[in-house]
Amino acid sequence: MESQNKGSVEVNFDGLVGPTHNFAGLSFGNVASSQHGGRTSSPRQAALQGLEKMKALVAMGMKQGILPPHERPHLPTLKKLGFQGKDEPAILASAAGLAPNLLASVSSASNMWVANAATVSPFADAADGRTHFTPANLISMPHRSIEPPITSKILKAIFKGDSYAHHSALPRTPAFSDEGAANHTRFCSQYGERGVEFFVYGVSAKSTSTGPKKYPARQTREAFEAIARSHQLDTKNSVFAQQNPEAIDAGVFHNDVISVGNRDLLFFHEKAFLDTDKVKSDLDRAMGVHEMSYIEVPSASVSLDDAVTSYLFNSQLLSVPNTEGSVMVVPSECAVNVAVKSYLDELEKSQVGVNKVVYYDLGQSMSNGGGPACLRLRVVMSPEQIKTMQARVLLNDDLIADLEAWINSNYRDELHPDDLADPSLLAESRKALDELTSILKLGSIYEFQTA
């Protein structure tokens, strides 16, 4: 195990924005998504903005990968919902006429936010020494609930071999509602060493505390307990904490909108958790001899509203090679929010925990409710796992150039929700994805490729 652990790194796998990226306002409880519903989007700009952030991380010396978008609009789901026609354009037209909300659901590019794709436990934490993946069932939102089957197929196509264990999504019931890594953080001294897995939930059948009143809690404790068992985690190295209902009702639909962690640092808002003292005590105990560091942001400096509108906590904390402390990647919205910018300036000046703050324009993703952390799934990988990866998904200059050319050749510059009924959009999307699977050496992973 020691040889496998040595030289291990955390790889950020970002979701590549799909060609049907649109603003339909589908996500109840996600303030940004609701506010921008019905506006015209730019799929090309969205994909290029995401790729630009990935390029920047590569330039820093980080290992960066991508996960491909899903097929959208998803005709198999429309057929399951009873829409009929002589051909696929007729089915689209039927859905657009009878239930445009359902057409929007099967056309959503929300799978770009791969922080919700799965929960990942690296080999150092699991009793069997393998890296475990459990796709999130995403039952809270209809447009996302159709994602698990293709997510599972994509993960299996990329992470192949005996060093990986792939589990099925949890039972599709509210008791096991699971939104994936957006509510999961791993702490450690070094990435290849045994760490502490931190599971944050919104509701539990075991809890007597009052839940959120305005918006739903999307993650259950019971779901995370099941995942911890499946991933063969040591109970002493697993910490469960409840989200603050007040934060959920303020628009904090996932924990990664109110806290973010990396290595031994937890950066969080004072209203992130129901019992902050217990969270810190439990994490300290689980980490043992290696001390945790905490940066708790007070409401007096950054209000819950400012946290939600700026997505300050939906940032990435990075351990950049040859750099002291952490680099924090935040959306450009943090630069225009006076309170948030003031706080970040002071944080950067203090050089305590966070040594550098970098701002990126992710306006298209942000308008739909997802920031830097929403776009990435973190996977700790050993040198051997990286070396033996067959799929072409780890970014380098050549792959970046290929993806930029592919996006510019296949993506529309503008897309309005009414355009989802256009049958040519389906044809364009399938052509693009067919080309992408060749670029990424993934084989036939989409249903239209094997029909």
Phi, psi and omega per residue, in radians:
M1 nan -0.641 -3.088
E2 -1.070 -0.708 -3.140
S3 -1.174 -0.581 3.114
Q4 -1.199 -0.639 -3.067
N5 -1.294 -0.570 -3.027
K6 -1.090 2.261 3.113
G7 1.398 0.159 3.135
S8 -1.204 2.562 3.139
V9 -2.321 2.797 3.025
E10 -1.630 2.130 -3.140
V11 -1.773 2.252 3.030
N12 -1.551 2.055 3.048
F13 -1.798 1.884 -3.122
D14 -1.570 2.552 3.042
G15 -1.327 2.279 3.069
L16 -1.433 2.165 -3.082
V17 -1.091 2.349 -3.083
G18 -1.457 2.852 -3.074
P19 -1.212 -0.163 3.103
T20 -1.834 0.366 3.087
H21 -0.907 2.077 -3.100
N22 -2.597 2.840 -3.128
F23 -1.787 1.588 -3.140
A24 -1.815 -0.144 3.110
G25 1.091 0.803 -2.993
L26 -1.524 -0.308 -2.924
S27 -1.722 1.675 3.100
F28 -1.120 2.239 -3.094
G29 1.749 -0.253 3.063
N30 -1.745 1.804 -2.982
V31 -1.056 -0.795 -3.103
A32 -1.107 -0.712 3.124
S33 -1.070 -0.797 -3.112
S34 -1.155 -0.693 -3.072
Q35 -1.198 -0.501 -3.056
H36 -1.777 0.058 -3.133
G37 -0.997 2.328 3.094
G38 1.631 -0.125 -3.139
R39 -1.457 2.870 3.113
T40 -1.431 2.296 -3.136
S41 -1.839 3.025 3.024
S42 -2.251 1.668 3.128
P43 -0.990 -0.701 -3.120
R44 -1.111 -0.814 -3.136
Q45 -1.110 -0.708 -3.135
A46 -1.060 -0.809 -3.122
A47 -1.155 -0.705 -3.137
L48 -1.223 -0.632 3.080
Q49 -1.082 -0.779 3.117
G50 -1.103 -0.729 3.139
L51 -1.161 -0.596 3.126
E52 -1.099 -0.704 3.082
K53 -1.124 -0.737 3.116
M54 -1.069 -0.746 3.114
K55 -1.034 -0.700 -3.120
A56 -1.124 -0.682 3.121
L57 -1.183 -0.672 3.081
V58 -1.073 -0.740 3.139
A59 -1.106 -0.489 3.088
M60 -1.282 -0.292 -3.078
G61 1.820 0.163 -3.139
M62 -1.454 2.636 2.967
K63 -1.410 2.193 -3.050
Q64 -2.326 2.267 3.084
G65 -2.149 3.061 3.086
I66 -2.279 2.689 2.979
L67 -2.065 2.339 -3.050
P68 -1.296 2.740 3.083
P69 -1.264 2.894 3.102
H70 -1.571 2.854 3.088
E71 -1.231 2.138 3.096
R72 -2.509 2.484 -0.086
P73 -1.145 2.621 -3.047
H74 -1.692 1.656 -3.094
L75 -1.102 -0.628 3.110
P76 -0.986 -0.627 3.115
T77 -1.210 -0.735 3.092
L78 -1.026 -0.704 3.126
K79 -1.134 -0.690 3.103
K80 -1.113 -0.510 -3.127
L81 -1.502 0.114 2.997
G82 1.648 0.079 3.124
F83 -1.368 2.310 -3.028
Q84 -2.252 2.846 3.103
G85 3.078 2.910 -3.106
K86 -1.198 -0.430 3.112
D87 -2.676 -3.139 -3.077
E88 -1.114 -0.728 3.059
P89 -1.005 -0.629 3.126
A90 -1.192 -0.629 3.100
I91 -1.149 -0.748 3.090
L92 -1.056 -0.766 -3.131
A93 -1.122 -0.681 3.113
S94 -1.091 -0.791 3.135
A95 -1.138 -0.720 -3.133
A96 -1.106 -0.613 -3.123
G97 -1.393 -0.690 -3.029
L98 -1.604 -0.619 -3.048
A99 -2.666 1.274 -3.129
P100 -1.020 -0.459 3.095
N101 -1.141 -0.622 3.110
L102 -1.284 -0.627 3.061
L103 -1.087 -0.708 3.096
A104 -1.098 -0.670 -3.139
S105 -1.099 -0.744 -3.107
V106 -1.446 -0.029 3.120
S107 -1.894 -0.089 -3.060
S108 -1.108 2.412 3.066
A109 -1.652 0.436 -3.068
S110 -1.087 -0.309 3.097
N111 -1.137 -0.137 3.035
M112 -1.069 -0.493 -3.118
W113 -1.491 1.394 -2.995
V114 -1.336 -0.004 2.948
A115 -1.072 -0.330 3.083
N116 -1.733 0.060 -3.071
A117 -1.207 -0.709 -3.006
A118 -2.918 2.945 2.908
T119 -1.865 2.310 -3.046
V120 -2.122 2.249 3.033
S121 -2.064 2.129 -3.098
P122 -1.297 2.872 -3.071
F123 -0.957 -0.556 -3.088
A124 -1.195 -0.384 -3.094
D125 -1.659 -0.405 -3.013
A126 -1.558 2.481 -3.103
A127 -1.086 -0.514 -3.109
D128 -1.593 0.016 3.083
G129 1.260 0.338 3.105
R130 -1.969 2.788 3.046
T131 -1.509 2.171 -3.030
H132 -1.859 2.406 3.080
F133 -2.162 2.287 2.970
T134 -2.209 1.941 3.104
P135 -1.087 2.449 3.091
A136 -1.250 2.482 3.131
N137 -1.435 -0.375 2.997
L138 0.890 0.741 -3.050
I139 -1.332 -0.185 -3.056
S140 -1.194 -0.528 -3.076
M141 -2.177 2.177 -3.103
P142 -0.956 -0.706 -3.073
H143 -1.201 -0.385 3.133
R144 -1.707 -0.339 -3.082
S145 -1.172 -0.265 3.131
I146 -1.518 -0.013 -3.035
E147 -1.383 -0.604 -2.948
P148 -0.916 -0.744 -3.097
P149 -1.053 -0.808 -3.125
I150 -1.303 -0.557 3.046
T151 -1.011 -0.807 3.130
S152 -1.061 -0.732 -3.123
K153 -1.137 -0.728 3.128
I154 -1.127 -0.800 -3.135
L155 -1.079 -0.693 3.129
K156 -1.209 -0.552 3.131
A157 -1.248 -0.535 -3.102
I158 -1.576 -0.813 -3.067
F159 -1.769 1.437 -3.087
K160 -1.789 2.616 3.015
G161 2.094 3.019 -3.052
D162 -1.238 -0.263 -3.103
S163 -1.468 0.028 -3.133
Y164 -2.093 2.555 3.028
A165 -2.187 2.148 -3.118
H166 -1.914 2.165 -3.133
H167 -1.844 2.800 3.044
S168 -1.347 2.737 3.024
A169 -1.081 2.683 -3.127
L170 -1.167 2.810 3.111
P171 -0.897 2.446 -3.036
R172 -1.474 1.303 -3.141
T173 -2.465 2.606 -3.122
P174 -0.959 -0.499 -3.132
A175 -1.107 -0.434 -3.123
F176 -2.131 0.629 3.116
S177 -1.092 2.184 -3.000
D178 -2.340 2.190 -3.137
E179 -1.978 0.196 2.954
G180 1.389 -2.654 -2.973
A181 -1.196 -0.184 3.062
A182 -1.099 -0.310 3.113
N183 -2.041 0.325 -3.039
H184 -2.345 2.337 3.111
T185 -2.384 2.584 3.122
R186 -2.076 2.322 3.103
F187 -1.991 2.567 -3.097
C188 -2.902 2.961 2.996
S189 -1.450 -0.956 3.033
Q190 -2.202 2.572 -3.026
Y191 -1.008 -0.586 -3.097
G192 -1.467 -0.061 3.113
E193 -1.639 2.798 3.107
R194 -1.006 2.358 -3.089
G195 -2.122 -3.020 3.100
V196 -1.968 2.197 -3.142
E197 -1.746 2.213 -2.979
F198 -1.949 1.993 -3.066
F199 -1.931 2.104 -3.115
V200 -1.949 2.202 -3.082
Y201 -2.129 2.809 -3.139
G202 -1.713 -0.474 -3.077
V203 -2.652 2.679 3.107
S204 -2.634 2.495 3.080
A205 -1.152 -0.365 -3.113
K206 -1.466 -0.273 -3.012
S207 -1.532 2.466 3.072
T208 -1.760 -0.011 -3.114
S209 -1.311 2.711 3.125
T210 -1.295 2.336 3.135
G211 -1.527 -3.091 3.118
P212 -1.116 2.631 -3.090
K213 -1.874 -0.453 -3.053
K214 -1.692 -0.798 -3.090
Y215 -2.095 2.711 -3.101
P216 -1.324 2.610 2.957
A217 -1.495 2.179 -2.968
R218 -1.692 -0.195 -3.075
Q219 -2.155 2.306 3.088
T220 -1.818 2.637 3.066
R221 -1.107 -0.684 -3.103
E222 -1.043 -0.621 3.095
A223 -1.119 -0.809 -3.120
F224 -1.205 -0.585 3.081
E225 -1.106 -0.691 3.114
A226 -1.130 -0.714 3.133
I227 -1.141 -0.749 3.127
A228 -1.039 -0.688 3.096
R229 -1.149 -0.819 -3.117
S230 -1.088 -0.624 -3.112
H231 -1.440 0.032 3.078
Q232 1.015 0.814 3.135
L233 -1.538 2.568 3.070
D234 -1.289 2.262 -3.130
T235 -1.050 -0.491 3.133
K236 -1.232 -0.320 -3.119
N237 -1.935 0.337 3.109
S238 -2.146 2.220 -3.124
V239 -2.121 2.282 3.129
F240 -1.997 2.360 -3.105
A241 -2.464 2.541 -3.138
Q242 -1.648 2.381 3.054
Q243 -1.171 2.641 3.076
N244 -1.285 2.108 3.135
P245 -0.996 -0.558 3.116
E246 -1.084 -0.654 3.122
A247 -1.192 -0.742 3.114
I248 -1.032 -0.766 -3.134
D249 -1.222 -0.265 3.067
A250 -1.537 -0.056 3.125
G251 1.933 0.205 3.117
V252 -1.559 1.364 -3.030
F253 -1.246 -0.484 3.042
H254 -2.211 2.718 -3.137
N255 -1.116 -0.458 -3.118
D256 -1.322 0.096 2.999
V257 -1.665 -0.097 -3.083
I258 -2.349 -0.099 3.063
S259 -2.781 2.726 3.087
V260 -2.625 2.514 -3.122
G261 -2.340 2.757 3.054
N262 -2.779 2.338 -3.129
R263 0.929 -1.953 -3.089
D264 -1.927 0.328 -3.079
L265 -2.051 2.284 3.015
L266 -2.054 2.097 3.120
F267 -1.903 2.081 -2.987
F268 -2.671 2.771 3.057
H269 -1.456 2.598 -3.088
E270 -1.080 -0.358 3.131
K271 -1.817 0.366 -3.133
A272 -1.220 -0.706 -2.991
F273 -2.072 2.694 -3.133
L274 -1.177 -0.629 -3.127
D275 -2.400 1.541 -3.055
T276 -1.096 -0.727 -3.120
D277 -1.049 -0.730 3.139
K278 -1.182 -0.684 3.105
V279 -0.996 -0.858 -3.114
K280 -1.156 -0.698 3.127
S281 -1.113 -0.770 -3.132
D282 -1.152 -0.703 3.122
L283 -1.177 -0.736 3.115
D284 -1.042 -0.755 -3.118
R285 -1.143 -0.734 -3.112
A286 -1.209 -0.614 -3.139
M287 -1.259 -0.443 3.076
G288 1.202 -2.186 -3.023
V289 -1.229 -0.388 3.135
H290 -1.584 2.076 -3.014
E291 -1.367 2.487 3.009
M292 -1.423 2.700 2.997
S293 -2.104 2.488 -3.091
Y294 -2.247 2.375 2.949
I295 -2.112 1.820 -3.102
E296 -1.766 2.075 -3.081
V297 -1.592 2.054 -3.100
P298 -1.325 2.643 3.089
S299 -1.071 -0.496 3.126
A300 -1.122 -0.447 3.108
S301 -1.631 -0.778 3.139
V302 -2.379 1.995 -3.141
S303 -1.272 2.882 3.065
L304 -1.042 -0.713 3.122
D305 -1.070 -0.755 3.112
D306 -1.138 -0.641 3.120
A307 -1.105 -0.725 -3.104
V308 -1.269 -0.775 -3.082
T309 -1.255 -0.543 -3.117
S310 -1.599 -0.355 -3.031
Y311 1.023 0.645 3.117
L312 -0.907 -0.762 -3.042
F313 -1.513 -0.162 3.043
N314 -1.512 0.782 -3.102
S315 -1.794 3.001 3.045
Q316 -1.915 2.237 2.995
L317 -1.723 2.091 -3.023
L318 -2.088 2.407 2.949
S319 -1.648 1.616 -3.067
V320 -1.417 2.337 -3.140
P321 -0.931 2.407 3.094
N322 1.091 0.474 3.135
T323 -2.278 2.326 3.092
E324 -1.315 2.641 3.090
G325 1.107 -2.759 -3.126
S326 -1.968 2.573 2.957
V327 -1.725 2.286 -3.137
M328 -1.873 2.144 3.094
V329 -1.735 2.063 -3.080
V330 -2.177 2.728 3.077
P331 -1.245 2.709 -3.095
S332 -1.100 -0.334 3.082
E333 -1.041 -0.448 3.115
C334 -1.194 -0.417 -3.117
A335 -1.368 -0.396 -3.084
V336 -1.750 -0.168 3.051
N337 -1.525 1.986 -2.996
V338 -1.002 -0.815 -3.095
A339 -1.148 -0.757 -3.110
V340 -1.181 -0.780 -3.141
K341 -1.087 -0.709 3.109
S342 -1.081 -0.755 3.132
Y343 -1.108 -0.796 -3.112
L344 -1.136 -0.636 3.088
D345 -1.060 -0.771 3.139
E346 -1.199 -0.660 3.124
L347 -1.096 -0.796 -3.131
E348 -1.144 -0.659 -3.135
K349 -1.164 -0.589 -3.096
S350 -1.231 -0.470 -3.114
Q351 0.994 0.560 3.108
V352 -1.904 1.861 3.133
G353 1.465 -0.959 3.139
V354 -1.957 2.050 -3.069
N355 -1.703 -0.346 -3.107
K356 -2.642 2.407 3.070
V357 -2.010 2.241 -3.118
V358 -2.107 2.293 -3.081
Y359 -1.795 2.370 3.100
Y360 -2.309 2.506 3.113
D361 -1.470 1.916 3.061
L362 -2.196 0.725 -2.990
G363 -0.956 -0.677 -3.120
Q364 -1.163 -0.751 3.094
S365 -1.204 -0.743 -3.132
M366 -1.072 -0.686 -3.136
S367 -1.131 -0.394 3.116
N368 -1.710 0.007 3.027
G369 1.781 0.353 3.139
G370 -2.396 2.259 -3.141
G371 -1.828 -2.821 -3.084
P372 -0.956 -0.755 -3.088
A373 -1.286 -0.502 3.097
C374 -1.116 -0.519 -3.011
L375 -1.449 -0.038 -3.044
R376 -2.306 2.530 3.029
L377 -1.979 2.172 -3.088
R378 -1.604 2.265 3.138
V379 -2.315 2.022 3.036
V380 -1.278 2.241 -3.099
M381 -2.278 2.479 3.059
S382 -1.449 2.807 3.079
P383 -0.956 -0.644 -3.137
E384 -1.182 -0.710 3.111
Q385 -1.106 -0.690 3.108
I386 -1.170 -0.765 -3.097
K387 -1.099 -0.662 -3.044
T388 -1.613 0.042 3.120
M389 -1.133 2.179 -3.079
Q390 -1.551 -0.578 3.137
A391 -1.220 2.577 3.137
R392 -1.630 1.284 -3.047
V393 -2.130 -0.070 3.073
L394 -1.578 2.161 -2.972
L395 -1.250 2.416 2.913
N396 -2.489 -3.140 -3.059
D397 -1.031 -0.709 -3.101
D398 -1.157 -0.776 -3.133
L399 -1.174 -0.679 3.102
I400 -1.036 -0.792 3.127
A401 -1.094 -0.730 3.121
D402 -1.103 -0.718 -3.117
L403 -1.221 -0.690 3.100
E404 -1.073 -0.766 3.126
A405 -1.130 -0.702 -3.138
W406 -1.121 -0.774 3.124
I407 -1.092 -0.856 -3.100
N408 -1.117 -0.461 -3.126
S409 -1.506 -0.426 -2.978
N410 -2.030 -0.291 -3.001
Y411 -1.729 2.500 3.038
R412 -1.321 2.592 3.090
D413 -1.354 -0.531 3.129
E414 -2.382 2.546 3.101
L415 -2.599 2.149 3.075
H416 -1.802 2.612 3.126
P417 -0.897 -0.528 3.107
D418 -1.152 -0.416 -3.116
D419 -1.265 -0.190 -3.102
L420 -1.123 -0.372 3.124
A421 -1.444 -0.106 -3.116
D422 -1.253 1.998 -3.117
P423 -1.089 -0.413 3.123
S424 -1.201 -0.436 3.092
L425 -1.137 -0.704 3.088
L426 -1.074 -0.804 -3.134
A427 -1.117 -0.740 3.129
E428 -1.081 -0.757 -3.097
S429 -1.144 -0.752 3.141
R430 -1.151 -0.701 3.092
K431 -1.058 -0.772 -3.136
A432 -1.090 -0.817 -3.097
L433 -1.186 -0.599 3.093
D434 -1.097 -0.730 3.081
E435 -1.151 -0.681 -3.079
L436 -1.130 -0.701 -3.134
T437 -1.105 -0.509 3.063
S438 -1.284 -0.745 3.126
I439 -1.040 -0.738 -3.066
L440 -1.565 -0.049 -3.141
K441 0.969 0.876 -3.102
L442 -1.773 -0.216 -3.034
G443 1.346 -2.920 -3.104
S444 -1.507 1.766 -3.084
I445 -1.885 -0.266 -3.084
Y446 -1.681 2.623 -3.107
E447 -1.068 -0.654 -3.112
F448 -1.187 -0.375 3.133
Q449 -1.385 -0.370 -3.077
T450 -1.979 0.013 -3.102
A451 -1.200 nan nan
